[in-house]
Amino acid sequence: MQREQAIVVGAGPIGLACAISAKRRGVNALVVDSGAVCQSIVRYPIGMTFFTTPERLEIGDHPLVSSGAKATREEALKYYRGVARTEGLRIETHTRLLGAERQDDEIRCRIEQRNGERTICCERLVLATGYFDHPKPVGVPGEDAPHVSHYFDEAHKSFGQDVVVIGGRNSACEAALDLFRAGARVTLIYRGTEFPKGVKYWLRPDIENRIKADEIRAHMGAEILRIEPNAVTFRDANGQQGAVAADRVYALTGFRPDFDLFRGMGIELDRETGVPTLDSETLETNVPGIHMVGSTMTGWNTSDVFIENGRYDGEKVFGDSKSRENAKELYRQAIRYYGE
């Protein structure tokens, strides 16, 4: 049976950073991911530009060079591939973790690849799975129809079409604006009566002005009832039922970690928040040898951790007390910056 010192589940920026922290301490971790390297970034809209500046996306002290002030989706993907190659990280993509359990002094991990399942044993398991694989369902009939997506790809394909965007946070606002400017007829439906405070400062006036000008139609305080082949039916804030034409539907309602996977390993999760029981110093769960990093440890509040601060978590898992203190200070700096 294959045995490893450590397995990192998730080949996103935080998972790769964890593997670098491990390798620099003599632990050549195996990284597995159910998709491609940085699958979450792969799912970002084509041509998207990051909110933050390049140096705050860097891992392993490798500089990220971008053509503009901020990196694009494509530049980030190229960068993280390059870091993985330069560091010589061992990565198995399209490899899904099905479950893990502690047996005596090791952890047995069941993984699935295209050619079947196998078991790998390790001394330490680091869960950096993020949340992008698990959209929060709207929970209505028709949600699984082919013309409905929980991921926004690009606006060009919707030129001249009726498009409904479900949601009212950053991703929904950005998608609605991109679709409008690409020539789609856009309707935004959001359960909130106003946009949340977390909407980016440059997006809010833009989306509000487009709505005021009736260039984007909006139904605030509305509840989706069902999605049909050519329409979305909803109940508005006054309790009246209505329907809007829909050739395409983007249900951009957010994402969540894989709570079922975690519970199956015996990890204790808070019933209300979904936050796991963790040692704040080492990020080790109640199951010895299993650690959680990045947004996996925030429960439902996935926006609390992002690349800018989660990239230091590997130092807490694999480092010494000095490394952990330094990681905590860098984390605090990232929070202050992001809050600004």
KEMIRO-164558 format. One line per field, with one value per residue (C-alpha): residue in three letters; x, y, z. Coordinates in pm, 1 decimal, always signed. Layout:
<pts>
type <- c(ALA/...);
east <- c(X/...);
north <- c(Y/...);
up <- c(Z/...);
</pts>
This chain:
<pts>
type <- c(MET/GLN/ARG/GLU/GLN/ALA/ILE/VAL/VAL/GLY/ALA/GLY/PRO/ILE/GLY/LEU/ALA/CYS/ALA/ILE/SER/ALA/LYS/ARG/ARG/GLY/VAL/ASN/ALA/LEU/VAL/VAL/ASP/SER/GLY/ALA/VAL/CYS/GLN/SER/ILE/VAL/ARG/TYR/PRO/ILE/GLY/MET/THR/PHE/PHE/THR/THR/PRO/GLU/ARG/LEU/GLU/ILE/GLY/ASP/HIS/PRO/LEU/VAL/SER/SER/GLY/ALA/LYS/ALA/THR/ARG/GLU/GLU/ALA/LEU/LYS/TYR/TYR/ARG/GLY/VAL/ALA/ARG/THR/GLU/GLY/LEU/ARG/ILE/GLU/THR/HIS/THR/ARG/LEU/LEU/GLY/ALA/GLU/ARG/GLN/ASP/ASP/GLU/ILE/ARG/CYS/ARG/ILE/GLU/GLN/ARG/ASN/GLY/GLU/ARG/THR/ILE/CYS/CYS/GLU/ARG/LEU/VAL/LEU/ALA/THR/GLY/TYR/PHE/ASP/HIS/PRO/LYS/PRO/VAL/GLY/VAL/PRO/GLY/GLU/ASP/ALA/PRO/HIS/VAL/SER/HIS/TYR/PHE/ASP/GLU/ALA/HIS/LYS/SER/PHE/GLY/GLN/ASP/VAL/VAL/VAL/ILE/GLY/GLY/ARG/ASN/SER/ALA/CYS/GLU/ALA/ALA/LEU/ASP/LEU/PHE/ARG/ALA/GLY/ALA/ARG/VAL/THR/LEU/ILE/TYR/ARG/GLY/THR/GLU/PHE/PRO/LYS/GLY/VAL/LYS/TYR/TRP/LEU/ARG/PRO/ASP/ILE/GLU/ASN/ARG/ILE/LYS/ALA/ASP/GLU/ILE/ARG/ALA/HIS/MET/GLY/ALA/GLU/ILE/LEU/ARG/ILE/GLU/PRO/ASN/ALA/VAL/THR/PHE/ARG/ASP/ALA/ASN/GLY/GLN/GLN/GLY/ALA/VAL/ALA/ALA/ASP/ARG/VAL/TYR/ALA/LEU/THR/GLY/PHE/ARG/PRO/ASP/PHE/ASP/LEU/PHE/ARG/GLY/MET/GLY/ILE/GLU/LEU/ASP/ARG/GLU/THR/GLY/VAL/PRO/THR/LEU/ASP/SER/GLU/THR/LEU/GLU/THR/ASN/VAL/PRO/GLY/ILE/HIS/MET/VAL/GLY/SER/THR/MET/THR/GLY/TRP/ASN/THR/SER/ASP/VAL/PHE/ILE/GLU/ASN/GLY/ARG/TYR/ASP/GLY/GLU/LYS/VAL/PHE/GLY/ASP/SER/LYS/SER/ARG/GLU/ASN/ALA/LYS/GLU/LEU/TYR/ARG/GLN/ALA/ILE/ARG/TYR/TYR/GLY/GLU);
east <- c(+0.0/+124.9/+239.4/+308.5/+434.7/+165.4/-119.3/-260.5/-610.1/-663.7/-419.3/-538.5/-306.1/-347.2/-293.3/+16.3/+148.6/+99.2/+295.3/+577.4/+584.6/+604.6/+876.6/+1099.5/+1092.1/+1181.3/+826.1/+756.7/+378.6/+153.3/-105.0/-430.7/-717.7/-1049.9/-997.1/-704.5/-439.0/-618.5/-956.7/-1134.3/-951.7/-1023.0/-1392.4/-1350.0/-1491.7/-1259.1/-1048.8/-1135.1/-899.0/-820.9/-927.8/-595.6/-243.7/-5.0/+227.8/-61.2/-132.8/+225.2/+324.4/+665.6/+832.7/+798.1/+717.5/+396.2/+449.0/+143.0/+103.0/-123.3/-156.5/-349.1/-326.2/-580.4/-725.2/-495.1/-183.5/-263.7/-309.9/+21.5/+188.9/+64.7/+154.5/+501.5/+539.4/+434.6/+685.8/+970.5/+914.6/+888.8/+559.4/+406.5/+53.2/-211.8/-498.4/-846.3/-804.7/-1091.0/-1071.7/-1370.0/-1303.1/-1042.5/-1022.3/-770.3/-645.1/-383.5/-94.6/-188.0/-465.9/-614.3/-738.2/-967.1/-914.8/-1080.7/-922.6/-1036.6/-899.1/-1073.6/-1023.6/-721.3/-611.3/-313.8/-189.4/-32.2/+89.5/-71.8/-369.5/-425.0/-766.8/-740.4/-1048.4/-1201.5/-1568.2/-1600.8/-1708.9/-2028.1/-2270.7/-2542.7/-2861.6/-3154.1/-3374.6/-3638.3/-3765.9/-3565.6/-3240.5/-3058.1/-3171.1/-2898.2/-2946.1/-2885.7/-2535.6/-2393.6/-2074.8/-2040.1/-1803.9/-1824.6/-2082.5/-2024.1/-2229.0/-2539.2/-2544.3/-2902.9/-3049.3/-3272.6/-3059.3/-3161.7/-2898.8/-3001.8/-2812.8/-2702.0/-2344.6/-2022.5/-2025.5/-2390.9/-2342.5/-2030.7/-2202.3/-2510.4/-2296.8/-2079.5/-2385.7/-2553.9/-2243.3/-2217.8/-2565.5/-2781.4/-3121.5/-3054.3/-3286.2/-3138.7/-3344.3/-3223.9/-3385.7/-3240.3/-3420.3/-3091.3/-2739.2/-2520.2/-2246.9/-1980.4/-2045.5/-1726.8/-1725.7/-1691.9/-1964.2/-2239.6/-2292.1/-2256.1/-2521.7/-2752.8/-2729.2/-2794.2/-3103.5/-3219.5/-3181.5/-3381.3/-3086.8/-3084.4/-3417.6/-3411.7/-3652.9/-3528.9/-3674.7/-3793.7/-3818.1/-3751.3/-4035.5/-3926.9/-3706.3/-3868.1/-3714.3/-3777.6/-3870.1/-3807.2/-4108.8/-4074.2/-4268.7/-4188.5/-4152.5/-4527.6/-4617.7/-4719.1/-4615.2/-4439.0/-4227.6/-3942.1/-3807.2/-3485.4/-3273.5/-2993.7/-2993.8/-2692.4/-2771.6/-2485.8/-2593.7/-2256.0/-2076.0/-2003.8/-1737.2/-1800.9/-1945.2/-2047.8/-1690.1/-1562.0/-1823.9/-1748.5/-1391.7/-1515.4/-1440.8/-1665.5/-1854.1/-2055.9/-2421.3/-2505.7/-2196.2/-2031.9/-1699.8/-1479.7/-1317.4/-955.8/-634.9/-584.7/-205.1/-161.6/-503.2/-534.4/-890.6/-1027.3/-906.6/-530.5/-324.3/-602.9/-564.8/-794.0/-669.1/-814.4/-1189.4/-1251.8/-1218.4/-1465.4/-1790.1/-2059.1/-1859.5/-1639.0/-1553.0/-1350.4/-1049.8/-905.1/-573.2/-421.6/-441.5/-492.4/-155.0/+12.4/-175.6/+88.8/+332.4/+96.3/+61.0/+424.3/+621.8/+754.5/+629.8/+828.2/+684.3/+333.2/+373.6/+503.0/+212.8/-36.7/+112.1/+104.9/-255.5/-346.0/-176.6/-373.1/-699.9/-622.6/-534.9/-841.0/-1061.0/-936.0);
north <- c(+0.0/+349.1/+552.6/+923.2/+1155.1/+1405.2/+1447.6/+1790.6/+1776.4/+2074.6/+2216.4/+2575.2/+2857.6/+2769.8/+2397.0/+2466.2/+2701.4/+2426.4/+2181.4/+2436.1/+2487.5/+2110.5/+2057.4/+2324.5/+2124.4/+1795.3/+1666.7/+1596.7/+1606.0/+1456.3/+1707.6/+1575.1/+1767.3/+1660.8/+1905.4/+2087.2/+2288.1/+2593.5/+2461.4/+2740.9/+3002.9/+2800.3/+2855.6/+3232.8/+3433.8/+3446.8/+3763.8/+3842.9/+4077.4/+4014.0/+4270.5/+4259.6/+4347.1/+4074.1/+4057.1/+3953.1/+3650.9/+3525.6/+3196.2/+3053.9/+3394.7/+3362.2/+3698.6/+3729.1/+3956.3/+4097.5/+4325.4/+4561.7/+4684.2/+4368.5/+4013.0/+3854.9/+3505.8/+3384.5/+3538.8/+3381.9/+3035.7/+3065.1/+3183.8/+2900.6/+2640.0/+2789.7/+2784.0/+2418.0/+2332.4/+2534.2/+2385.3/+2033.5/+1969.5/+1625.0/+1681.3/+1436.5/+1620.8/+1480.4/+1277.3/+1298.5/+1226.2/+1005.8/+976.1/+921.3/+758.1/+735.4/+381.5/+334.1/+569.5/+651.9/+799.5/+591.7/+797.1/+661.1/+836.7/+801.3/+847.2/+767.6/+415.5/+340.2/+371.6/+314.4/+369.7/+579.4/+596.6/+908.3/+1050.0/+1388.3/+1494.0/+1861.8/+1959.5/+2259.6/+2176.1/+2524.6/+2552.5/+2621.3/+2265.7/+2295.6/+2571.7/+2668.6/+2540.5/+2768.8/+2468.8/+2506.6/+2288.4/+2331.9/+2426.1/+2134.7/+2225.4/+2256.1/+2632.6/+2694.7/+2739.4/+2817.5/+2945.9/+3252.2/+3194.6/+3479.6/+3725.5/+3699.0/+3379.1/+3561.0/+3839.1/+3910.1/+3670.6/+3706.3/+3625.9/+3599.3/+3642.2/+3507.3/+3670.4/+4013.0/+3984.4/+4064.7/+3778.2/+3838.0/+4213.9/+4168.0/+3908.1/+4125.0/+4422.3/+4214.2/+4056.1/+4392.8/+4535.6/+4228.9/+4294.5/+4063.9/+4159.3/+4114.9/+4065.4/+4037.0/+3864.7/+3888.7/+3783.8/+4081.8/+4414.5/+4596.7/+4502.8/+4390.0/+4610.5/+4373.9/+4466.3/+4625.4/+5002.7/+5044.8/+4790.2/+4932.1/+5266.8/+5098.1/+4830.9/+5076.7/+5326.3/+5059.7/+4953.3/+5313.4/+5366.4/+5047.4/+4905.0/+4610.9/+4502.5/+4407.9/+4240.5/+4290.3/+4106.9/+3834.6/+3457.4/+3218.2/+2967.9/+2762.7/+2769.3/+2667.1/+2611.5/+2971.4/+3159.2/+3209.0/+3239.5/+3434.3/+3599.0/+3967.6/+4169.4/+4239.3/+3872.4/+3893.4/+3617.9/+3709.3/+3557.7/+3681.4/+3539.4/+3340.0/+3183.2/+3142.9/+3149.7/+3215.9/+3111.2/+3293.2/+3224.8/+3136.6/+2819.8/+2607.0/+2357.8/+1982.5/+1935.0/+1573.1/+1479.0/+1634.8/+1471.6/+1136.5/+1168.3/+1227.4/+1600.0/+1787.9/+2079.5/+2342.5/+2273.6/+2637.6/+2776.7/+2467.6/+2575.6/+2274.3/+2204.2/+2316.6/+2385.4/+2752.6/+2713.6/+2407.4/+2395.6/+2031.2/+1903.8/+1680.9/+1387.4/+1357.5/+1417.9/+1583.6/+1958.7/+2209.6/+2523.3/+2810.5/+2844.5/+2485.1/+2603.4/+2891.3/+2696.3/+2891.8/+3218.3/+3134.6/+3499.4/+3516.0/+3344.8/+3417.9/+3372.2/+3682.4/+3543.6/+3168.4/+3135.7/+3141.1/+2843.2/+2592.5/+2758.0/+2682.0/+2317.9/+2237.2/+2512.4/+2566.3/+2815.1/+3101.3/+3027.4/+3018.2/+3355.2/+3507.5/+3354.1/+3501.3/+3848.7/+3822.1/+3704.3/+4012.2/+4238.8/+4079.8/+4127.1/+4495.3/+4545.7/+4364.6/+4560.5/+4881.4);
up <- c(+0.0/-89.3/+209.6/+231.9/+503.3/+415.1/+169.1/+82.7/-63.8/-292.1/-548.8/-520.0/-409.8/-40.9/-96.9/-307.4/-37.9/+220.7/+7.5/-25.2/+353.1/+398.0/+137.3/+284.2/+605.8/+443.5/+389.0/+20.3/+38.3/-226.4/-351.8/-495.5/-652.5/-797.8/-1085.4/-1241.7/-1063.6/-920.2/-1031.8/-845.4/-1054.3/-1368.2/-1290.2/-1267.6/-1560.7/-1860.6/-1850.7/-1488.5/-1303.1/-936.7/-679.2/-495.7/-611.9/-737.1/-437.0/-214.3/-433.7/-422.6/-259.6/-174.8/-224.0/-601.5/-766.2/-965.2/-1265.7/-1440.6/-1740.9/-1548.8/-1192.4/-1103.5/-1230.3/-1459.7/-1427.5/-1705.6/-1550.2/-1213.9/-1365.6/-1547.8/-1227.1/-1005.3/-1269.0/-1280.5/-901.6/-887.8/-1160.2/-1005.5/-659.6/-802.4/-622.6/-659.8/-785.4/-899.4/-1065.4/-1135.7/-818.3/-569.7/-196.3/-113.1/+258.5/+527.1/+868.0/+1145.7/+1208.9/+1479.3/+1392.9/+1034.0/+823.5/+543.3/+250.8/-18.2/-347.7/-684.9/-1025.2/-1376.2/-1349.0/-1019.4/-645.0/-427.8/-67.5/+38.9/+396.9/+541.4/+870.1/+812.3/+601.8/+514.8/+379.8/+148.5/-56.1/-51.0/-138.3/-511.0/-594.6/-390.1/-493.6/-250.4/-413.2/-483.7/-404.8/-674.0/-959.6/-1280.2/-1109.5/-1276.2/-1629.7/-1897.9/-1938.2/-1565.5/-1423.9/-1079.8/-1242.8/-1464.1/-1755.3/-2006.7/-2128.3/-2503.1/-2540.7/-2413.0/-2673.4/-2776.9/-2518.7/-2214.1/-1911.2/-1546.8/-1274.8/-933.6/-646.7/-530.4/-409.2/-593.1/-842.0/-933.1/-974.5/-1187.3/-1404.2/-1454.5/-1561.1/-1795.7/-1953.7/-2003.4/-2172.3/-2394.7/-2531.0/-2320.2/-2179.9/-1809.0/-1513.8/-1164.9/-894.4/-533.9/-208.7/-23.5/-30.8/-94.3/-198.3/+94.1/+236.3/+104.0/-258.9/-397.7/-383.9/-761.5/-839.7/-623.0/-800.9/-1139.4/-1078.9/-901.4/-1187.0/-1449.6/-1257.7/-1214.5/-1589.9/-1652.9/-1846.1/-1603.9/-1459.5/-1092.6/-852.7/-494.5/-196.6/-434.3/-396.3/-685.6/-725.2/-1027.2/-1334.9/-1661.3/-2006.6/-2114.7/-1797.2/-1426.5/-1197.4/-873.2/-592.8/-548.1/-228.2/-228.6/-250.9/-615.4/-852.3/-1174.1/-1450.0/-1668.5/-1994.7/-1957.1/-2232.0/-1976.7/-1595.9/-1371.5/-1014.5/-841.4/-485.1/-334.2/-230.8/+75.0/+190.2/+164.4/+513.6/+443.7/+357.7/+679.7/+899.9/+738.9/+867.5/+1220.3/+1221.6/+1463.3/+1305.4/+1485.5/+1416.8/+1348.3/+1176.1/+1027.9/+1181.9/+1269.8/+1603.9/+1551.1/+1737.8/+1651.5/+1658.5/+1432.6/+1259.7/+1363.6/+1399.6/+1671.9/+1457.6/+1520.7/+1208.7/+1007.9/+954.3/+784.1/+608.9/+409.3/+378.1/+489.8/+848.6/+828.6/+791.1/+610.8/+631.3/+334.6/+268.7/+592.6/+429.7/+87.7/-92.0/+69.0/+423.3/+372.3/+196.8/+540.0/+683.2/+575.4/+814.2/+1100.6/+997.2/+917.4/+1092.2/+1442.6/+1700.1/+1544.2/+1200.5/+1344.0/+1514.1/+1192.6/+998.9/+1245.5/+1204.0/+823.8/+851.2/+1058.6/+804.6/+521.9/+710.3/+768.8/+403.6/+276.4/+512.7/+358.8);
</pts>
